[in-house]
Amino acid sequence: MDNLAVAKIFLKIAKILEIKSENPFRIRAYERAARNIESLSEDISDLIKEDRLRQIPGIGEDLASKIKEIVNTGKLKFLQELEKTVPPGLLELLEIPSIGPKTATQLYKELKIKNIKDLEKAIEENKLIGLFGIREKTVENIKRGIEIYKRGRERMLLSIAQSTADEFIDKLKKLPEVKKISPAGSLRRQKDTVRDIDILVVSEKPEKVMDVFTRLPQVKTVLVSGQTKSSVLTRDDIQVDLRVVEEKSFGAALFYFTGSKNFNIKIRQIAIKKGYKLNEYGLFLEKGKKEEFIAGRSEEEIFKKLNLSYIVPELREDTGEIELALKNKLPELITLKDIKGDLHVHSKWSDGAHSIDELAKAAIKMGYSYIAITDHSQGLKVAGGLSPQELRKKRQEIDKINKGLKNFRVLYGTEVDIDSEGNLDYPDEILKEFEIIVAAIHTGFKQSKEQLTMRLIKAAQNRFVHIIAHPSGRLWGVRPSYELNWDELFKVCRDNNTYLEINSFPHRLDLNDQNCKLAKEAGLKMAITTDAHTLDQLYYMKLGISVARRGWLSKKDVLNTLGVDELLKVIKK
């Protein structure tokens, strides 16, 4: 995937520049470019062909030429030269959360630590304590960071898995030899992270399909090449497995390879009790030593034969869905079409890449009836937080834009920072002017469980706060969720008419599916938002929908399935 390859190279450049203590603005320029490229809804190769690279926020003439070089040659001379200026291994250390450029450099100079293996050995031998101020708590944070790093290498974000699978499927489904095609595994179940990608195909000419699959341009290495199964590694080191099955077994194979393991075991037990045998080839009625094929062309016919209502892939985790399917009492899950607007979006007024007018037009194009512009509050200087004077100008701009719109409304909002004591970043006289207030923690992630819970509870109790944003604070591959007393937070939010956010940003997906389900059971409602900083990121909404579906949410459980007038009415405290 060229977008991901370019983004990775730019992030690597940013890390090296950080080690070298280069200009912070230059470092942020590469980081911003990487984020914007990774979130593109188009292939960057198409932008090159159509001479549209400069349309990407943050891409000027210099970065545009570097992008062309990466896409055309697969490498970048500037990066190769830059890599020669730093000790080998330091970049790997920088991948560990809690290790910055200064610490990585000192570890290299003082202890000759060149990689993670060296670092783990040094921790085991207790060599870090006392070194340039490192304490036991710091070592614990580094150990936790190593675990996060390793998990991040073992699994990929749902968004990356989805775009990689789409890249293969889009090419393969154009073949006349391919009758049916579908992803399977944890990707089809829409888990927030995925280990590798499974794709199933129906074809009467499997050799032709496998030949094309193993020769696709995104393939770096062919791991296994067979007539009915092949495995490859992409240029981004993602494993993709392709299986070709008979048409009459497609549903059974899709059922089997979608999983989960516990779900499959329980369904097979139900089949056995009814005198059937269920495997990847079909549902069979056992008659002595003989087996009669009963179903398997589609998943639906298998469920029907077992007297189960159809269970969507997102729910197949054996967490109660099978029991409800037996009683025909499964919930009707939310879909992307149910969403009426986005309630957490950033514009150029703070750290977003586009104007309010551009964001409004993009939301209208998506079929929304409103969008909330929730730029950062004054204390978050690094993200361009707005002063009271800037807020007045922003409000005037929104009022002017709304006058020119029909059947659509821009809501005046903010993402207000929650400080270390649970206080909000604006006084009440400013807060009362907003139509939507999203409150979030952006600092102090290492505080105690009690302190962090207190901060969120105090914000949720505030009469002006409507939504608690990315409640657990997790950033995949950067930091884990912090510890919270979820039961206490759920109770306070329910009692104070405060909503919890399902943040759709790929590295967040926070609330996660488990807490989502627990929140629903506690009587809460949620808001699904994107936290978008570019136009393309507005399409992350579908990732939040996946989390909500895995969390058993229906349309009625989500705030922004309401029209704007009803929404503003129900959020009043």
N, C-alpha and C positions, 0 to 999 in steps of 0.2 A: 504494500500500500504506500504509494509515493507520499501522501500527506503525512503519514506517521513517520516515514523515514526522514523527511525534511524536518519535521518537528523535533525528532530525537537529536539530529545533528545540531540544530540551533540551541537546544537545551544544553548539549555538551559544550558548545562554544561558551555559553553563559557561565557554566561551572568553571571552565578554565580561566575565563576573564576574572571570575570571582577570586580564584586562587591567586591570581596575579595582582589583585587589588586594583583592577582597572576602574574606569569611570562607571559609577553605579547606574547612570542613565543609559549607557551603552549596554550594560548587562541586562537591564530591564527591557530594553528594546528587543533583544534576542528572545528573552523569555515571553514577552507579549506576542511576538511574531509566532513563536512555537505554539502557544495556546490557540491563537486565532487560526493557524493552519490546521492544527489537529481537529478543530471543531467545524471545519468546512464541510458543507453538505455536497460539494462537488469535488471531483478528482482534480488535483492541482495541475495535472498534465493538460487537462482541458483548458484551464485558465491560461496556461502558457501558449497553447495553440491559438487561442482567441485574444492574446495580448491583453489579459485582464488581471495580471498579477498585482498591479498597483491599486486595484480595487480592494484588496485585502487590507484591513486596518493595520497600520504599522509597517507596511511594506513599501519601502522607497526604491530608488534605482539600484543601490548597492545590494540590498537583500534580494531584490528580484533577480539580479544576475547570479547570485549565489544559488537561488532556488533552481534556476535553469541548469546550472552546472551539476547540481545534485541529481536532478531528474534525468539529465542526458547521460551522465557518466557513472552515477551511483556513488560518487564520493565528492569531496570538496577539498581543493588544494589548501585553502586558507586554514581549515581545521587540521589538516595533516601537518602543516608548518607550526600551528599553535600547539599541537600535542607534543612536539619536540622540546617545548620550553618548560614543561612541567615534569616532575618525576613520575615514572610509570607507577600505577597503582593508586595514586591519589584520587583519581576520578572515581574509582570503585568505592573508596572510603566516603566520598561525598554523596554517594547514593544512599547512605545510611542516615535516616532521620536523627536529629540531635547532634550530628557531626558537621560543623561548618568548615570553611576553607582554612581558618586559622588553626583550629584543632587538628585537622587532617595534616596540615603542613608540620605542626609541632610533633605529632605522632611519628611522622616519617623521619624528621631530623633527630629526635631524641631516642626513639626506640627502633628505628629502621623498619617500621611497619609499612608494608607495601601493598597489602591486600586484606580482605576480611579474614582469611585464615590466620594471618599474622596477628590481627587484632584480637581474635577469639583466644589465641594462645596467650597473648599478653594479659588478657583479662583473667584467664585461668591461673596464670602465675602471679596475679596480683601486682602487676607492674605499673598500673595506671594511677593507683591511689597516690595522691600527693604531687603528681606530675602537673606542673603549671596550674595548680588550683583544683585539680580533679578530686571530687569527693565520692563517697560510696553511692550517693543518690545519682550522681552524674554517670557512674559506671552502670547502674541499673537502667538508666535511660538509654545508654549506648547498647546494652544487651537487648533491651526491648526494640530498639531501632534495627538491630541486626535481624531479629525475628520478622519484623515488618518487611524489611528488604527481601528476605528469603521467600516470604509468602508472595510478595509482589512478583518475583521472578518465576514462581511456580504457576501463578494464575494471571489472567489478563482481565482488564475491565470489560464489562458487558458491551460497552459501546465499541471497543476495538474488536471484540469477537464478532459482533454483529456486522460491522463494516467489512471485516475480512471474509466472513461467510458470504455476504452479499456479492462481494467481488468474484468469488468462485461460482456461485449459483447463477449470477447474471450471465457469465460466459457459457456455462454448461447448458443452461436451459434453452439457449439458442440453437443447440445441436438438434437436427431432426431425429437423431437416434434416442434422444431423451424424452420419455413420455411423461414422467412425473419426477419431481425433485423437491426435497425438503431438508432443512436442518434438523438435527435430533439432539440428544444429550441435554446437558445443563443449559446450553444456549437456547434450545427450544423451550425449556422451562423458565428462561429469562432470569437465571440467577445473577446476582450482581457481579460475580466474577466467574470466569470460565477457565478450565485447565486446557482443553484442546477442542477442536471443532469436528463434529460428526455430520456428514451429509449422506443422505440416502437418495438413490436414483432407481427408476424403473427403465430398463432398456433391453431390447432384444439383441443388441449388438454391444455387449459390455466392453469388448476389446477396443472398439473405436472410442468409447467414452473414456476409458482409462488412459488411452494414448493421448487424448487431448488434455485430460486432467493433469497428467504428469509433465506435460510440456508447456503449461501456461506460463506466461512471463513472470508471474509473481512467485513461482516455485524456485527455491534455491537448491534443495536437495530432495531426491526421491529416496525415502526410507524403505518402502515396500512397494513392489509393483506386481499385482496379480490380476487375474481375470475378473474377480468379483470384489476384491478389496485392494486399495492402494493407500499409502500414507506418504505425505510430503511435508517438508519444512518450508515455510515461506521465507522471503528475504528478511522478515522481522522475527524469524525463529519461532513461528507459530505452527504447531502441528495440525494438519488437516487430514482427516480420514474420510475416504469415499467408499461407499458400499453400493453395489448394484444388486438389486433383488428382483424376483419375479413379480409381475403385476398382482397376481392373486395373493401374494404375501406382503405387499407393501404396507398395508395397515398394521399387520402384526409386527413387522420389522420396526415400523415407526413407533409403535407402542413400546416394544422391547427396548429399543436403543434410546428412547426419550427418558425412561426411568421415572422417578428415582429408584434406587435399588430396593428400599423398604416398600415403596408403593408397588413395585412389580411382584415382590414376594407375597404381599397380602392379596393382590388380585389373583395370582396363581393359586393361592389357597382357596379362594372363593370358587375358582374354576374346578379345582379338584373335588370339592364338596358336591358340585353339580354333575360330576362324572366326566368332566372335560380335562383336556391337557392343553395348556397354553404355552407357546414358545414363539421365537422370532419368525417361524414359518406359518403360523396360523393357530386357530382354535380348533381342536380336534375332539370328536366324541370317541371315547375308547370303548371298543367292542372286543373284549378278550385280548387277543394279540394284534388285532387290526385297529386302525385309526381312520375315522371318517372326517374329512375336511368339512368344517362347519362354517367358519368365517375367517377373514383375514385381509380382504381387499381394502377395507377401511377400518379405522379405529372405531368409528360409530357403530358398525355392525357387531364388533366384538363386545362393546359395552351393552348393546341391546340384547345380545344372546345371554349375557350374564345378569340381565335384569338390573342394570345400573344406568342411571342417567349419565350423560357424557360429562367427563371431568376434563376441564381445560388443562393444558400442559403446566401452566403456572402453579396449579394447586396440587400437583402430583408429588407430594412429599410425605404422605401418610401422617397427616396432622388432623385427621377427623373428616377429611373430604370423602373418603370411601363410605363411611357410615352414613353420611348425609346423602350420598348418591344412591345408596340402597333404599332410602326413604323418599327419594326424589325431592330433597329439600336443599339443594345447593344454592348459594346466593347467585344473583345475576350480577356479574362483576362489571366494574366501570370500564369504559372504553375511551379512546382518544376523542371520539366524536362528542362525548358528553361534556368536554371542557369548553367553557365559555370565555375564558380569559386567563391571563398570566398575572400573578400578584407579586412577583419579585423579579424586577428587571432593572438594570443599570444603564444610564445614558452617559453622554459626554459630560454631563454636569459633574459626575464624579469620575469613576474609572472605566466607564463604558466606552465603546468605540463609535457609537452612532448617536445622532440627534434624536430628540423625542419624536419629531415628525417622522423620521425614518422608521423608528420602532413602531409607531402607530400604524403606518402604512403596511409594514410587514405583518403585524398582528391582524389587520383587516384581511390581508391576503390569505391568512391561515384560517379565516372563518370565525375569528373571535369577535366579541362585542365590547371588550374592554381590555386595557392593559394598565398595570400599576407601575409607575416609574419610581423605584425605591432606591434612590442614590444614597451613598453612605453619609453618616452624620459627622459633625464637625471634628470630633476627637480622632477619627481615623484618617490622619493626615496622609499616610502612605497610599490611601485609596482615594485621595482627593475629596475628603469629607467636606460637606457644605456648611458655610457660616450662615447665620440668620439673614444677613444681607443677600447672600446668594440664593437662599431659599425664596425670598420675595420675588426675585427676578425669575426663578424657575417657575413659580406659581403663575406669574403673569404670562409666561410662555405657554404653559399648559392651558390656561383659560383661553388664550388666543387660538390655539390649535383646536380646542374643543368647539369653538364657535363655527369653525369651518367643516365640522364632521357631522355626518348623519348616521344614526343607528350604531354609533360607536363612541366610546368615552375613554379618555385618558384620565386615570386616577392619580391624584397628587399624593405621593407616598414617600416613605423613607425606610432605610434599614438602619435603625438606631442602635448604637453600640451599648452593650451592658457592661458597666465597669466592674472592678473586682469586688465591690460591695453590693452589686445588684442595682445600682442607680443607672438611670438612662442619661444619654449624652445631650439631651435637650431639656430645657425646663418645660413645665406644663403649659405655659402660655404659647409656646411654639408647637408642642405636641398636639394640642387641641385643634390646630388648623389642618392637620393631615387627614386624608380620607382613609388611607391604609398605612398602618405602622407594623413593620416587621422588626422584631427585636432579636439581636444575636450577640453571642460571645465571640470576640476576635482575639483576646489575649488572656493570659493566665490559665492556660490549659493544664498546667501541672498542679493546680490547687487540689485540695482534698475533695473527696466525694461530697462531703457535707457542704463545703463552701460553694462548689459548682452548682449543686442542687439549689442552695439558697439563692444564688444569683438568678437562676432561671425562674424560680418560684416568685421572687420579688418582682421580676419583670412581668410575669404572667398575671400577677395581681394588679398591676398598674391599669387604671381605667382607660388608658389610651392605647394600650398594646393589643393588637388583634392576633398576631401570629408570632410564634417562637420559631426562628429560622435555624436550619441545620442543628437540631437539638443536641446531638451526641458529639458534634465537633470533629467527626472523623474525616480524614483525607486519605484515600487509599494510597498506600505506598509512601506516605509522608508521616502520618500520625494515626494511632488507633482512636477509637471512641474513648472519651473520658468516662469515668465511673459516675453514675447518677443514681439517685433513688427514684426510679421510674414510677413506682406506685404513688409516691407523694406528688411528683410532678403531674401525673395524670389527674389526680384528684383536684389539685389546685386549678389546672386548666379547665376541667369540666365545671367546677364551681364558679369560675370567673369568665366563662364564655370566651376562652382563649384557645386558638387553634394551633396545632402543631404542624410544622411544614414537612412535606416530603420533597426534599431538594433534589431536583432531577440532574444536577450537574454530575457528569460521569464519575468523578473522583469522590463525590460525596454520597449520593443515593441515601440520604439521611433525612428522615427516619429510614431504617432498613425494614425489610418485610416482616421480621419477627416482632419488632416493637410496634410496627404498624398494626398488626393483628391484636397485640395486647392493648394498644390504645383504643381500638374499636371496641374490644370487649369491656374496657373501662368506661365506655360511653362517650368517648371523644369523637370529634370530627376533625378532619385534616384539610390542608390546602396543598395542592400539588403545584409546584412552581419550578422555574428553570434557573433562577439566579443568573440569567443571561447577561453577558457583557458585549455580545456581538449579535447580529441578526441571525446568523446560522445557529447560534446556541439556543434560540427560541424553539428549535426542533428537538431539543433534548426532552421536551415534555413527554415524549413517548417512553423514555426511560423511567420517568416518575410513574407513569401509568403502569409499567411492568411491575414496579415495586408495590404499587397499590393493589394490583390484581393478586400478586403473591401474598399480600397481606389481607386478602379476603374483602377488600373494600368494594362497596356498591356505589352507584351514583349519589345516593342520599348521604353517604359518609364524607363527601368531599365538598368543601366550601365553594370552590370556583366552578361548580357545575350549575350554579345559580346565575340568573340574569343579574345585571348590575344593580338594579333598583332593589331587588330582593336581597342581594348580597349585602349592600350597605345597611339595609334594615336589620338583618339578623346578627351582624357583628357589633351592633350597638350594645354597650354595657350598661 
